[in-house]
């Protein structure tokens, strides 16, 4: 069992996840106010209540992403690497946007001292209210959710992952870490990456088909020449 688990391919796949925290260092460098900061707050966001209970799914994001990636790693290695690539490209796209269009989300004052309030205060202190569009929380949650939904797993597993993902995505606005447009932007980035992935796959299939046709034509020509 242990020998099967710690194979070379599994260790390489697991080590690949380290690309995520490495790219995260870029976020830490960018997470401070620039000369010009924009706001995407809408009337919908202004009317959205602060629901501290959603700090729980927001914090669960860390475990959710890691566990889901591990699940994909053992369930479907091809989908795992494809998802990890989309994940990292999505991060780089977000960082690029933060450089040229940095946004800010105003946060409420949290005065109470209960457990949920303390967790929320810790989040606010740990993460400056900049670089919000698109939301990395949403982007990464959505990309792993989409990966599971297109994988051959049970309907119950797909439903569980989808429910958790929706709660995490909703939490970003209910604890005032993001606004609705941050969610929209993140989803569009992921969908764009998936379309690009599909186009690359189709292009590779065409190249393989053309190469096979050329080989078949060459083989037929040689056969006919020998027969003549």
Secondary structure, DSSP 8 states (H G I E B T S, - for coil): -HHHHT-HHHHHHHHHTHHHHHHHHHHHHH-S--S--B----HHHHHS---GGGHHHHHHHHHHHHHHHHHHHHH-HHHHHHHHHHHHHHHHHHHHHHHHS-BB---------SHHHHHHHHHHHHS-SB--SS-HHHHHHHHHHHHHHTSS--HHHHHHHHHHHHHHHHHHHHTTS--HHHHHHHHHHHHHHHHHHHHHHHHHHHHHHHHHHHHHHHHHHHHHHHH-
